[in-house]
């Protein structure tokens, strides 16, 4: 028996048992021929599907998947949210699964298979030894003969191996035993080769001799980008994200990642962005191979230069945006765009620097300050009710005398928003005034309420913005 389901296991049937013995325990047992090749193909498809959580995924036959989620948790609202979403989606597909997260692949592999739990298990950084001490020696992914030999010598748990001198065991079982132990505990690296969908553009360079300098990395990156751009041209695509993998001679792999604001096949631009990241690479004893992958591409048609502008070099805003974004992070560069909303603070959205927006436009007949104060700050105002403009106001302990004013402009609450929202931020009725003070400052003030009925607001004043 290669595998059994839960009902068969409850009857005492286990993998490795012969069909004859299994049917002696359950005469009605239904046996289906195993399909190892089909199972491996299905495992690869599932691993590729897990690429939604990380660009580094690999199958671990016969029934496991490696997923490197380093740096990916923030995209899902945290590691717990990522694991919850992963577990829910795979379980809904009909698979029984166990998830373990650890610093090392070996520790995650051992905990996922030998610690029964109905939820994802997370091992704190540096706690591999504590998590694995009580697990059986089979959790180290040793050969069956090695496991049987260790058990005959009295080694049942991993903690017994950790505290035993290595020499005698190494002479009897070879280097594999302690190599697997060191990998699981984080004392030695473990190489895992990621897989990518067939349609993902990628190229690889194997090096005759290991390299370790940024200059050497830059030359190889230039060759890789040239090859990748050729693939993108044939596909009619442009790259939005590139991952460059550095494979060390000790089996460890590192990656640098760049993104672009718009699809591009500009080789010089992509090389420049990648070379700016090579300082992050720790070559160790040297890099023996490099792989460049474009996991995110978008259609990009061929273009012809405008002959009327030949010889006139224009500013490349996209290149500037890409350089700043890859240096300071994608969250550091954005622009303001209009968004449908009845209240000023909800009528502005932050979008990507080169995003053209969804078609919304600023209202030209409603002047708004260039700087909004969010949330609005309370001020003390001297004004006649119900609708006279302020004559004076105090903001941050400083007195401002108003020379000119325009208003009021009345805004009402957004009735379509969820119930209770205006109770938390009670700005249901506002009368806005543009005021100019001594010294030339121009500000945007509003009164909470219509100036007559207390039911519409508390009649307190706020400053909401400043004009340039």
NUTORZA-955751 format. One record per residue (C-alpha): x, y, z. Coordinates in nm, 4 decimals. Layout:
BEGIN
- X; Y; Z
...
This chain:
BEGIN
- 0.0000; 0.0000; 0.0000
- 0.1495; 0.3327; -0.1059
- -0.1091; 0.5452; 0.0753
- -0.4311; 0.5017; 0.2717
- -0.7217; 0.7277; 0.3565
- -0.8558; 0.8060; 0.7012
- -1.1180; 0.5305; 0.7020
- -0.8610; 0.2635; 0.6124
- -0.6174; 0.3953; 0.8718
- -0.8888; 0.3687; 1.1367
- -0.9144; -0.0048; 1.0559
- -0.5413; -0.0556; 1.1187
- -0.4271; -0.0375; 0.7566
- -0.1010; 0.1525; 0.7063
- 0.1222; 0.2450; 0.4111
- 0.3663; -0.0335; 0.3244
- 0.1203; -0.3082; 0.4101
- 0.0472; -0.5664; 0.1416
- -0.2938; -0.5670; -0.0234
- -0.3573; -0.9234; 0.0955
- -0.2985; -0.8339; 0.4598
- -0.4993; -0.5129; 0.4247
- -0.7988; -0.7034; 0.2847
- -0.7788; -0.9472; 0.5707
- -0.8558; -0.6501; 0.7958
- -1.1139; -0.4987; 0.5595
- -1.2524; -0.7364; 0.2953
- -1.4458; -0.4519; 0.1308
- -1.1248; -0.2523; 0.0785
- -1.1073; -0.0734; -0.2577
- -0.7541; -0.0665; -0.4009
- -0.6500; 0.1714; -0.6805
- -0.3222; 0.1402; -0.8685
- -0.0704; 0.4031; -0.7653
- 0.0306; 0.6643; -1.0224
- 0.3623; 0.8134; -0.9021
- 0.4136; 1.0174; -1.2187
- 0.0626; 1.1596; -1.2023
- 0.1062; 1.2362; -0.8317
- 0.4324; 1.4200; -0.9006
- 0.2708; 1.6211; -1.1811
- -0.0168; 1.7136; -0.9488
- 0.2309; 1.8120; -0.6772
- 0.4150; 2.0387; -0.9219
- 0.0883; 2.2037; -1.0250
- -0.0013; 2.2673; -0.6619
- 0.3474; 2.4058; -0.5957
- 0.3142; 2.6445; -0.8904
- -0.0246; 2.7546; -0.7579
- 0.1481; 2.8402; -0.4279
- 0.3427; 3.0999; -0.6255
- 0.0656; 3.3401; -0.5232
- 0.2362; 3.3487; -0.1802
- 0.6035; 3.3539; -0.2856
- 0.8185; 3.3491; -0.5955
- 1.0287; 3.0709; -0.4365
- 0.8327; 2.7447; -0.4411
- 0.9446; 2.3881; -0.5039
- 0.7859; 2.0429; -0.4775
- 0.9157; 1.8079; -0.2087
- 0.8145; 1.4626; -0.3342
- 0.6213; 1.2614; -0.2565
- 0.3824; 1.4833; -0.0606
- 0.5416; 1.8143; 0.0342
- 0.5913; 2.1666; -0.0945
- 0.8624; 2.4160; -0.0017
- 0.7525; 2.7808; 0.0153
- 1.0005; 3.0522; 0.1125
- 0.7795; 3.3267; 0.2558
- 1.0674; 3.5549; 0.3603
- 0.9552; 3.9121; 0.2961
- 0.6139; 3.8030; 0.1632
- 0.4051; 3.8160; 0.4809
- 0.3530; 4.1937; 0.4629
- 0.1660; 4.1532; 0.1343
- -0.1036; 3.9538; 0.3176
- -0.1259; 4.1557; 0.6370
- 0.1210; 3.9477; 0.8363
- 0.2511; 3.5930; 0.8598
- -0.0533; 3.4660; 1.0455
- -0.2893; 3.5982; 0.7775
- -0.0762; 3.4433; 0.5013
- -0.0746; 3.1014; 0.6675
- -0.4474; 3.1179; 0.7387
- -0.5255; 3.1993; 0.3767
- -0.2930; 2.9251; 0.2492
- -0.4424; 2.6641; 0.4817
- -0.8008; 2.7615; 0.3997
- -0.7574; 2.7552; 0.0229
- -0.5778; 2.4201; 0.0077
- -0.8210; 2.2607; 0.2532
- -1.1141; 2.3823; 0.0434
- -0.9569; 2.2100; -0.2570
- -0.9986; 1.8778; -0.0746
- -0.6429; 1.8214; 0.0496
- -0.5465; 1.7257; 0.4042
- -0.2460; 1.9359; 0.5002
- -0.0158; 2.0421; 0.7787
- 0.1858; 2.3653; 0.7636
- 0.5013; 2.4408; 0.9601
- 0.7153; 2.7551; 0.9428
- 1.0745; 2.7580; 1.0630
- 1.4139; 2.9158; 0.9971
- 1.5378; 2.6026; 0.8181
- 1.3732; 2.3723; 0.5622
- 1.4745; 2.0663; 0.7646
- 1.3041; 2.1872; 1.0806
- 0.9869; 2.2862; 0.8944
- 0.9834; 1.9469; 0.7195
- 1.0220; 1.7573; 1.0481
- 0.7595; 1.9524; 1.2426
- 0.5037; 1.9440; 0.9610
- 0.5212; 1.5636; 0.9405
- 0.5741; 1.4593; 1.3021
- 0.3802; 1.7132; 1.5125
- 0.0057; 1.6573; 1.4596
- -0.1926; 1.9801; 1.4705
- -0.4996; 2.1189; 1.3038
- -0.3457; 2.4596; 1.2420
- -0.0188; 2.6010; 1.1062
- 0.2762; 2.5676; 1.3451
- 0.5327; 2.8471; 1.3673
- 0.8746; 2.7836; 1.5203
- 1.0303; 3.0978; 1.6665
- 1.3633; 3.2032; 1.5117
- 1.6515; 3.0112; 1.6659
- 1.4272; 2.7499; 1.8328
- 1.4981; 2.4661; 1.5898
- 1.6748; 2.2518; 1.8513
- 1.3941; 2.2955; 2.1026
- 1.1290; 2.2130; 1.8428
- 1.3036; 1.8983; 1.7149
- 1.4556; 1.7460; 2.0284
- 1.1679; 1.5095; 2.1025
- 1.0983; 1.4134; 1.7425
- 1.1984; 1.0675; 1.6125
- 1.5238; 1.0320; 1.4207
- 1.3203; 0.9543; 1.1072
- 1.2251; 1.3252; 1.1026
- 1.5760; 1.4033; 0.9727
- 1.4892; 1.2500; 0.6325
- 1.7385; 0.9653; 0.6706
- 1.7411; 0.6456; 0.4702
- 1.5381; 0.3574; 0.6126
- 1.8532; 0.1534; 0.6839
- 2.0059; 0.4380; 0.8828
- 1.6892; 0.4814; 1.0893
- 1.6741; 0.1082; 1.1707
- 2.0443; 0.1039; 1.2586
- 2.0079; 0.3992; 1.4933
- 1.7114; 0.2431; 1.6667
- 1.9071; -0.0757; 1.7258
- 2.1707; 0.1337; 1.8994
- 1.9071; 0.2988; 2.1194
- 1.8712; 0.6296; 1.9337
- 1.5002; 0.7015; 1.9117
- 1.4879; 1.0810; 1.9426
- 1.6859; 1.3610; 1.7797
- 1.7995; 1.4984; 2.1175
- 1.9983; 1.1781; 2.1721
- 2.1909; 1.2395; 1.8489
- 2.2646; 1.6012; 1.9375
- 2.4432; 1.5101; 2.2608
- 2.6396; 1.2108; 2.1266
- 3.0010; 1.2343; 1.9964
- 2.9972; 1.2367; 1.6186
- 3.3013; 1.0290; 1.5366
- 3.1687; 0.6785; 1.6091
- 2.8326; 0.7481; 1.4414
- 2.9963; 0.9041; 1.1358
- 3.2204; 0.5971; 1.0864
- 2.9158; 0.3709; 1.0952
- 2.6509; 0.5758; 0.9139
- 2.8561; 0.8152; 0.7004
- 2.8410; 1.1927; 0.6684
- 2.4732; 1.2059; 0.5682
- 2.3491; 1.1616; 0.9249
- 2.5126; 1.4716; 1.0718
- 2.4742; 1.6649; 0.7480
- 2.0956; 1.6338; 0.7753
- 2.1104; 1.7187; 1.1444
- 2.3178; 2.0332; 1.0816
- 2.0835; 2.1459; 0.8042
- 1.7796; 2.1087; 1.0266
- 1.9451; 2.2979; 1.3137
- 2.0671; 2.5780; 1.0867
- 2.4391; 2.4971; 1.1127
- 2.4674; 2.4170; 0.7399
- 2.2783; 2.5500; 0.4360
- 2.0344; 2.3425; 0.2343
- 1.9910; 2.3988; -0.1376
- 1.6372; 2.4017; -0.2768
- 1.5841; 2.4627; -0.6465
- 1.2678; 2.6646; -0.7122
- 1.0380; 2.5901; -1.0043
- 0.8589; 2.8358; -1.2291
- 0.5625; 2.8059; -1.4673
- 0.6682; 2.7176; -1.8229
- 0.5392; 3.0487; -1.9566
- 0.7484; 3.2587; -1.7155
- 1.0445; 3.4166; -1.9012
- 1.3729; 3.3134; -1.7415
- 1.7357; 3.2463; -1.8230
- 2.0319; 3.0974; -1.6393
- 2.4101; 3.1214; -1.6487
- 2.6329; 2.8495; -1.5087
- 2.9809; 2.9816; -1.4349
- 3.3077; 2.7969; -1.5012
- 3.4587; 2.9478; -1.1866
- 3.2834; 3.0981; -0.8835
- 3.2594; 3.4786; -0.8724
- 3.2258; 3.7035; -0.5702
- 3.2602; 4.0703; -0.6737
- 2.9925; 4.3259; -0.7678
- 3.1733; 4.3924; -1.0970
- 3.1537; 4.0251; -1.1946
- 2.7892; 4.0126; -1.0921
- 2.7221; 4.3157; -1.3102
- 2.8701; 4.1527; -1.6204
- 2.6621; 3.8382; -1.5757
- 2.3512; 4.0452; -1.5081
- 2.4081; 4.2247; -1.8396
- 2.4165; 3.8927; -2.0255
- 2.1082; 3.7624; -1.8455
- 1.9060; 4.0759; -1.9132
- 2.0017; 4.0657; -2.2814
- 1.8734; 3.7073; -2.3077
- 1.5566; 3.7869; -2.1144
- 1.4749; 4.0943; -2.3229
- 1.4931; 3.8763; -2.6336
- 1.2316; 3.6459; -2.4828
- 1.0101; 3.9406; -2.3890
- 1.0275; 4.0781; -2.7428
- 0.9141; 3.7446; -2.8869
- 0.6268; 3.7302; -2.6363
- 0.5235; 4.0924; -2.6862
- 0.5603; 4.1517; -2.3120
- 0.7352; 4.3942; -2.0844
- 0.8768; 4.3178; -1.7403
- 0.7136; 4.4593; -1.4278
- 0.9219; 4.2577; -1.1822
- 1.2534; 4.0746; -1.2038
- 1.4043; 3.8275; -0.9564
- 1.7753; 3.7519; -0.9893
- 1.8901; 3.4396; -0.8045
- 2.2499; 3.3860; -0.6950
- 2.3417; 3.0192; -0.6377
- 2.6388; 2.9777; -0.4044
- 2.8842; 2.6904; -0.4151
- 2.7670; 2.5799; -0.0690
- 2.4163; 2.5246; -0.2037
- 2.2626; 2.8377; -0.0547
- 2.0576; 3.0652; -0.2820
- 1.9923; 3.4377; -0.2503
- 1.7773; 3.6704; -0.4562
- 1.7437; 4.0377; -0.5345
- 1.4215; 4.1831; -0.6681
- 1.3343; 4.4943; -0.8654
- 1.0032; 4.6316; -0.9878
- 0.9079; 4.8817; -1.2538
- 0.6233; 5.1309; -1.2621
- 0.5322; 5.0305; -1.6177
- 0.6155; 4.7304; -1.8381
- 0.9544; 4.7738; -2.0026
- 1.2091; 4.5968; -2.2204
- 1.4779; 4.8608; -2.1823
- 1.7840; 4.6447; -2.1171
- 2.0048; 4.9303; -1.9963
- 1.7396; 5.0447; -1.7504
- 1.6834; 4.6947; -1.6103
- 2.0572; 4.6312; -1.5770
- 2.0999; 4.9579; -1.3873
- 1.8213; 4.8703; -1.1432
- 1.9603; 4.5219; -1.0785
- 2.3177; 4.6392; -1.0365
- 2.2017; 4.8844; -0.7712
- 2.0917; 4.5856; -0.5578
- 2.3965; 4.3571; -0.5818
- 2.5452; 4.4988; -0.2621
- 2.2840; 4.2923; -0.0761
- 2.4359; 3.9656; -0.2008
- 2.6623; 3.7710; 0.0349
- 2.8693; 3.5493; -0.1985
- 3.0233; 3.3315; 0.0718
- 3.2721; 3.1014; -0.1022
- 3.1499; 3.2209; -0.4415
- 2.8557; 3.2227; -0.6803
- 2.8527; 2.9325; -0.9276
- 2.5300; 3.0134; -1.1166
- 2.2818; 3.2969; -1.1624
- 1.9191; 3.2865; -1.2743
- 1.7036; 3.5775; -1.3902
- 1.3256; 3.5358; -1.3788
- 1.0430; 3.7715; -1.4814
- 0.7509; 3.6503; -1.2620
- 0.5362; 3.9524; -1.3500
- 0.5025; 4.0685; -1.7102
- 0.2422; 4.2732; -1.8970
- 0.1637; 4.3259; -2.2653
- 0.3916; 4.5778; -2.4319
- 0.3498; 4.6441; -2.8014
- 0.6226; 4.7543; -3.0373
- 0.6706; 5.1302; -3.0675
- 0.8301; 5.3542; -3.3260
- 1.0112; 5.6731; -3.2368
- 0.8495; 5.9974; -3.3458
- 1.0751; 6.1199; -3.6298
- 0.9755; 6.4792; -3.5628
- 1.1367; 6.4505; -3.2212
- 1.4462; 6.2661; -3.3343
- 1.7507; 6.4024; -3.1598
- 1.5477; 6.5559; -2.8743
- 1.5963; 6.3572; -2.5572
- 1.3011; 6.3816; -2.3239
- 1.2971; 6.3205; -1.9512
- 1.2339; 5.9558; -1.8703
- 0.9942; 5.9840; -1.5779
- 0.9467; 5.6056; -1.5636
- 1.3194; 5.5485; -1.5128
- 1.3265; 5.8040; -1.2308
- 1.0247; 5.6453; -1.0616
- 1.1783; 5.2983; -1.0883
- 1.5106; 5.4143; -0.9450
- 1.3470; 5.5868; -0.6466
- 1.1018; 5.3026; -0.5823
- 1.3680; 5.0305; -0.5820
- 1.5925; 5.2350; -0.3589
- 1.3430; 5.3581; -0.0997
- 1.0624; 5.1015; -0.1304
- 0.7308; 5.0974; -0.3178
- 0.5435; 5.2636; -0.0304
- 0.7646; 5.5729; -0.0418
- 0.6592; 5.7005; -0.3848
- 0.3030; 5.7809; -0.4811
- 0.0848; 6.0619; -0.6064
- -0.2534; 6.2024; -0.5108
- -0.5516; 6.1199; -0.7310
- -0.9180; 6.2184; -0.7110
- -1.1609; 5.9708; -0.5598
- -1.5389; 6.0002; -0.5418
- -1.6280; 6.1237; -0.1951
- -1.8500; 6.3766; -0.0258
- -1.5946; 6.4829; 0.2349
- -1.2576; 6.6369; 0.1429
- -1.0441; 6.3882; 0.3380
- -1.2147; 6.1000; 0.1544
- -1.1925; 6.2513; -0.1920
- -0.8165; 6.1971; -0.2288
- -0.6435; 5.8621; -0.2811
- -0.2776; 5.7634; -0.2955
- -0.1973; 5.5760; -0.6164
- 0.1172; 5.4540; -0.7866
- 0.3357; 5.7279; -0.9271
- 0.2535; 5.6496; -1.2909
- -0.1029; 5.5311; -1.2356
- -0.3403; 5.7246; -1.4605
- -0.6287; 5.6722; -1.2195
- -0.9795; 5.5504; -1.2821
- -1.1071; 5.8470; -1.4804
- -1.2140; 6.0662; -1.1858
- -1.1406; 6.4400; -1.2161
- -1.0886; 6.7228; -0.9718
- -1.3794; 6.9696; -0.9530
- -1.2503; 7.2934; -1.1071
- -1.5292; 7.5029; -0.9549
- -1.4502; 7.3935; -0.5977
- -1.1134; 7.5361; -0.4938
- -0.9329; 7.3109; -0.2482
- -0.6131; 7.3728; -0.0505
- -0.2888; 7.2198; -0.1649
- -0.2301; 7.0847; 0.1851
- -0.4979; 6.9010; 0.3821
- -0.4695; 6.8523; 0.7560
- -0.5975; 6.5049; 0.8400
- -0.7545; 6.4772; 1.0848
- -0.8785; 6.8379; 1.1093
- -0.7414; 7.0222; 1.4120
- -0.9680; 7.2112; 1.6536
- -0.9304; 7.5894; 1.6744
- -1.0875; 7.8733; 1.8737
- -1.2866; 8.1106; 1.6545
- -1.4605; 8.4429; 1.7010
- -1.7515; 8.4638; 1.4550
- -2.1149; 8.5668; 1.4449
- -2.3752; 8.2974; 1.3968
- -2.5327; 8.1563; 1.1944
- -2.3283; 8.2065; 0.8764
- -2.0794; 8.4902; 0.9241
- -1.7133; 8.4149; 0.8482
- -1.4546; 8.4071; 1.1262
- -1.3117; 8.7406; 1.2379
- -1.0271; 8.5821; 1.4336
- -0.9043; 8.2341; 1.5267
- -0.6394; 8.0777; 1.7490
- -0.4424; 7.7792; 1.6218
- -0.1502; 7.6216; 1.8103
- -0.1560; 7.9079; 2.0614
- -0.1105; 8.1650; 1.7876
- -0.3732; 8.4323; 1.7122
- -0.4703; 8.5029; 1.3495
- -0.6804; 8.8067; 1.2513
- -0.8892; 8.7473; 0.9396
- -0.8759; 9.0193; 0.6734
- -1.0878; 8.8566; 0.4012
- -1.3084; 8.5490; 0.3829
- -1.5151; 8.3581; 0.1303
- -1.7982; 8.1218; 0.2179
- -1.9747; 7.9384; 0.3529
- -1.9635; 7.6204; 0.1425
- -2.1884; 7.3634; 0.3094
- -2.1067; 6.9920; 0.2987
- -2.3384; 6.7217; 0.4317
- -2.2542; 6.3741; 0.5538
- -2.2283; 6.0797; 0.3148
- -2.5516; 5.8887; 0.3620
- -2.4190; 5.5875; 0.1686
- -2.1430; 5.5139; 0.4152
- -2.1864; 5.2368; 0.6712
- -2.4046; 5.2928; 0.9734
- -2.2270; 5.4367; 1.2723
- -1.9398; 5.5924; 1.0756
- -2.0525; 5.9494; 1.1350
- -2.0959; 5.8650; 1.5029
- -1.7249; 5.7869; 1.5211
- -1.6275; 6.0933; 1.3128
- -1.9214; 6.3324; 1.3638
- -1.8618; 6.5827; 1.0829
- -2.2078; 6.5334; 0.9315
- -2.2726; 6.9014; 0.8498
- -1.9869; 7.1407; 0.7835
- -1.9708; 7.5049; 0.6738
- -1.6345; 7.5781; 0.5085
- -1.4693; 7.9211; 0.4775
- -1.1585; 8.0313; 0.2907
- -0.9880; 8.2999; 0.4972
- -0.6879; 8.5279; 0.4463
- -0.5062; 8.6500; 0.7567
- -0.2584; 8.9231; 0.8348
- 0.0744; 8.8291; 0.6849
- -0.0789; 8.6701; 0.3743
- -0.1622; 8.3208; 0.4982
- -0.4719; 8.1573; 0.3485
- -0.6497; 7.8784; 0.5328
- -0.9507; 7.6527; 0.5024
- -1.1715; 7.6465; 0.8125
- -1.5025; 7.4811; 0.8863
- -1.7665; 7.4895; 1.1548
- -1.9270; 7.1651; 1.2671
- -2.3010; 7.2262; 1.2372
- -2.5239; 7.4688; 1.0467
- -2.4916; 7.7478; 1.3021
- -2.8534; 7.7216; 1.4152
- -2.9462; 7.3703; 1.5296
- -2.7304; 7.1824; 1.7775
- -2.8597; 6.8568; 1.6323
- -2.6491; 6.9203; 1.3216
- -2.3222; 6.9579; 1.5120
- -2.1468; 7.0965; 1.8172
- -2.0714; 7.4358; 1.6520
- -1.6997; 7.3831; 1.7141
- -1.4440; 7.4990; 1.4580
- -1.1608; 7.3174; 1.2844
- -0.8782; 7.4011; 1.0474
- -0.8676; 7.1570; 0.7572
- -0.6029; 7.2913; 0.5198
- -0.3735; 7.5652; 0.3976
- -0.3554; 7.7220; 0.0534
- -0.0198; 7.7811; -0.1100
